[in-house]
């Protein structure tokens, strides 16, 4: 018992040393953070906390909290009475990563956090059940799923206009991920002021042809203040949205416009390829005035699809249903006779944009599944 205590104390000192070496923003300097009351606590999370509390040796020091910011992996937790930094309990390193209680906290997570009287920092002891978990694959054949945000209701898929063709493949990938984690996708097209009317009409038409009638598409211009109220309407009080897009898509500029003042750093884009540099280095949550909460994360260069078959089916239901009635079970929907998918397209029921994205993504997912190491769990 004494040896375990010594190991825990040594590990804590090493963590504190690493934290001191990293300059973290002062809590007092952080603005627009959501409070505990701004985030939704559901019955499953409350019940899990009560169950954990009943077996805890430090029940009087335990609090319910939400992770509202991650700076280089160091969580900032909001409880009903305070906001403070926290570290992970030593037990996290020993728990089975496949179990819910072995998951490291992500921004948006509801947690059981212990804070001893007189201490500035807390210790996250348990991640409570997630309503939703937005994940992407990180790595190759021996990779793993990375949780970008938890307990999210809406995914704002941000794509910039005025820089050539809108990346339909990127939008389609984001839709698959959003649908797979059971959130509501909304496509937000930014920088509309950089387009001519003809270009804007063309790009919006292509996006709508891809996403279908059930997905909301909002055209915005942060510079002109256009479309912002429509975006705000997607983030009602006590709901949480996550903003998803590449660097240079205008995510931080959009968030600043929604907040009404500059909170997040923005950067320029390179003229040669219109790509942006990472200006968001932390995963943060901000509270919209009279609205809900939005989680922001560093721009993602890639969104590989591994193990997201359910999301593909939900995103392209009419294509998946037609594919099940093709003459050949291994139909590629390109040249085979008796292809129900191409027949449906010929009738005008499937747009060219939807079919092209479905074929590309389904092919990629089949290839990814075949190259995974057999002991990788997805």
N, C-alpha and C positions, 0 to 999 in steps of 0.2 A: 504494500500500500504506500509506504514511504517512497519507494523507488518510483512508483507511478507519479506521485506528487512532484518529485524532483524532475522527472521527464517533462511533465506538463509545464512546470515553471520555466525550465530551460527553453522549451518550445515557445512559450509566451514571450520570453525575452528576445529570442531571435526574431519573432514577428514584430515586436515593438521596434527593434533595431532597423528592420527593413522599412517599416512605416516611417521612421524618422528620416531615413535616407531619401524617401520619396516626398516631394513637396505636395501636400494636399491642400486644396482651397479651404480657407476658414469657413466654418459653418455660418457665421454671422454675415459673411459676404455673399452667400448664396441666396438668390431671390426667386420668387415664383415657385418654390417647392410646394407640392401638395401636402396637406396635413393628413393625419390619420383619418379624420372624418371625411376627407375628400375621396377616399378610396373605399371600395365596397368589400365588406367582410361578409362572407356567406356562411350558411349553417354548417357546412362540412368543415370549414376552417375553424370555426368557433368550437365545434365538437372535438376536433383533433387537439386543439389547444387545451381544452378542459381535461381530456384524457391524458395528455402529456403532463399536465400540471399535477394530476393525482398521483403520479409516480415519481415526480421530481423531488430531489432532496433540498432544492433551493426554491420552493414554490413561492415564497414571499418576495423573491427577487425577480420573478418571471413576469414578462410583459408581452402583450400582443403588439406586433409592429409590422410595418411595410418597408421594404427596401426601396428607397426613392432615388438613389443615386449610387453609381459604382465608379470610383476613381481608381483605375489600375487594379481593380479587384477588391478594393476596400469599401465595404458597404456603409451607406448612410441610412439609418433607420429612423422612421417616424413612428412614435407611439402616441397614445392618447394624451400624454403629458409633456413629451419632450422630443427633440431630434438630436441624435448623437451617432458617432462613428461606432462601428462594431467589428469584431474579428470573428473568425469561425472557431467553433469549439474543437478541441483536439479530437473528439470522437468522430468528426467528419472524415478524418484520414483513415479510420478503421472500418467505417461502415461500407456495406456493399453498395456500389454505385448504381446497381439495378433497382434498389429499393427506394421508395419515396424519401425515407429519412436519411438516405445517403447522398441526396442531391445538394450540390452547392447552390446558394441563393443567387437568383438573377434579379435584375431590376423589376419591380412590380410584385415580387414574391411576398406573401404573408408569412411571417416567421415568429417563432417563440424565441425571445431574446432575454438573456439574463443580464441584469445590471446591479452590481453590488453597491450599497450606499456609499456615497462619496467618490465613486469612480466616474471618470469622464467617458470611458469607453464601455461598451457592452460586449456580450458574447452570444452569438447566434447559436442556439442549441438545436433547433429543428426547423426545417422548411415544411410548412403546412400544405395540405392538398391544393393543387393548382386547378382552377377552373379551365384554363387554357394554357398552352405553352408554345410559344412561337420559336421554332427551331430551324436551324439549317445545318447541312452536312459540312464538316470541316476535316480536310485531309483526303487521302486517297483510299486505297483498298483497306487500310487499317485505320480509317478515320473514326470519327464519332460525331454525334449530334451536339451542336452548341446551342444552348438556350439563350436567345437574345432578349426575351421579355416574357414575363409570366402574368397571368390573370388579365389578359388583354381582350377587349371586346371587338375592336375595329382595327384593321390594317389600312393605313393611308399609303397607297402605292404611288410614289412620286416619280414623275418623268418630266424632263425638261423639253420644252418646245423650242423651235428656232435654231436647232443645231443639226439639221438634216432630218432623216426619217426617225420617227419615234421608234424606240427599240421594243417592238412587239414581243420578241422572245423574252425580254426581261419582264415585261408586264405579265406575260403568261406564266412565267416561273413564279412570280410573286403571288399570282392568283392561286396557283396550285398549293403553295405553302400556306397561304391564308386559309384556304378551304380545308386543308388537311388538319389544321389545328383548331378548326371550328370557330373561326372568327369571321367577321363581316368585312369583305374587301371593298375599298373605295379607291378608284383611280383618280389621282390629282395631277393634272397637267399644269406645270408651272411655266413662267416666263412667256406668257402669251403675247406680251408687248413686243417680243422679238420677231413675231410672225406677221406676214401679210395676211389679209383676209382669206385669200385663196389657199395659202399654206395651212392656216389654222383649220379651215373647213376640211381639207384633205386629211390632216393628221387626226382630227377628232373622229372623222368617219371611219378611218382605219382602226382606231382604238375601239370604237363602238362595235364594229364588225367582229373584232376579236372577242370582246368581253361579253357580248350579248345584251339582252334587254334587262336582265336581273341585276347587273352590276352598275352602280352609280359612277358616272364620269363627271368630274368638275374641272372646269378650265379657270385658271387663276393667273393673276399678275400681281405679285407683291408690290411692285413699283407703282402700279396704278390703283392698288387696293381693290381689285376685281376678284370675285369668287370667294372672298374670305368668309363671308357670312354663311355661305353654303358649306364650307369646310367645318366651321364652328357647329353647325347644326348636326354634324355627324358625331360630335363628341358631347353628349348630354352630361349633366351633372352626375357624379358618382359612376361614370363609365371611364374606361381607359382605352386610348387609341395608341398604336405604335406607328411611327412614321418610317417608311422603308424606301430607300433609294440609294443610288450611287453618289459618290462625291461629285459635286458640281451640279447636282439636280435641283438645287435650290431649297433643300430641306430646312437648313438653319434660317435662311432668309424668310421662308414661309412661316416658321414658328415665331420668329421675331415679329412679323406682321400680325400674326394672330394674337400675340400677347400685347401688342401696341407699343412696345419699346424693345430695344436691343438687349437681349440677355445672352444669346448664344453667338459665338464668334462666327463670322462669315469670311470666305476667302474668294480669291479670283479664280477663274478657269484659264487653262492654257489655250491660247489662240489656235495652236496647230491641230489640236484634237478636241477642243472644248471640254476637256476633262478637268475635274476639280481636284484640289488637294484636300486631305483630311483636315477639317477644321473642328469637328466634334471628336474629342479624344476620350470623353467619359460617356457612360450610359446614364442618361438623366431623365427625370420626369419633371414636367412643368404643369402648373395649374392654369387653365385658361380662365379669364375673367367671366364669371357667371356661367361657367361651363365645366366640362370634365377635365381629365388629365391626359397629356400626351407624353409618350416615352420616345426619346430620340436616342440614336446610336450612331457610331461612326459609319460612314458610307461603306457599303459592301460591294466589292468588285465582282464577286461571283456568287451565284446561288445554285450550286449543284443540287440535283434532285436524286436522292437515294432513299428508297423506302417510302415514297409519298404516293403510292398507287391510289389510295383513297382520295387524296386531293385531286389527282388527275381525273378520276371518275366524277367527282362532284363538279369540277370545273367544266368538263366537256361531257355532260350526261347523254346528250342525244347522239354524239359520236360513239361513245362507249356502248350504248344500247344497240345502235345499228351494227357495230362491229361484231356483236355476238350472233348476228344472223347472216354473216357473210358465208359464202359457199365453202371457203377453206378456213380452217381454224387458225392457220398461220398467215392469213391474208395481211399484206402490207398496205393495202388500200391505195395502191399506186397503179398497178397494171393488171391484176388478176380478174378473170371473168367472175361474174356473180358477186361482185363487191357491193354490199348494201350501203357502205359509207359513201362511195363515189356516186351511187345512184341517188342518195339523199342530197348530195351536193348538186347533182344535175337538176334536181327539182327546185333548187334555190333555198333549201332548208339549212344548209351549212355554208357559211361564207368561206372564201378562199383563205382569209387570214386565220380563221379558227382551225381549219383543217391542217394548214401548214404548221402551225404551232403544235397542234396535237400530235402530228406525225413525228416531228422533231423531238418533242419531249418524251413521248412514249418510247421511241428508239433509244434515246439516251438512258432512260431508266432501265430498260432491259439490259443494255450493255453494262451499266453500273452494277446491277444485281449479279451479273455473271463474273465480274472482276473482284467482287468483295471476297476477302479472306473468309473461310467457312466459320471461324469462331467469332466473327464480328456480329453483334446483336444490333438490329435496327428497329 
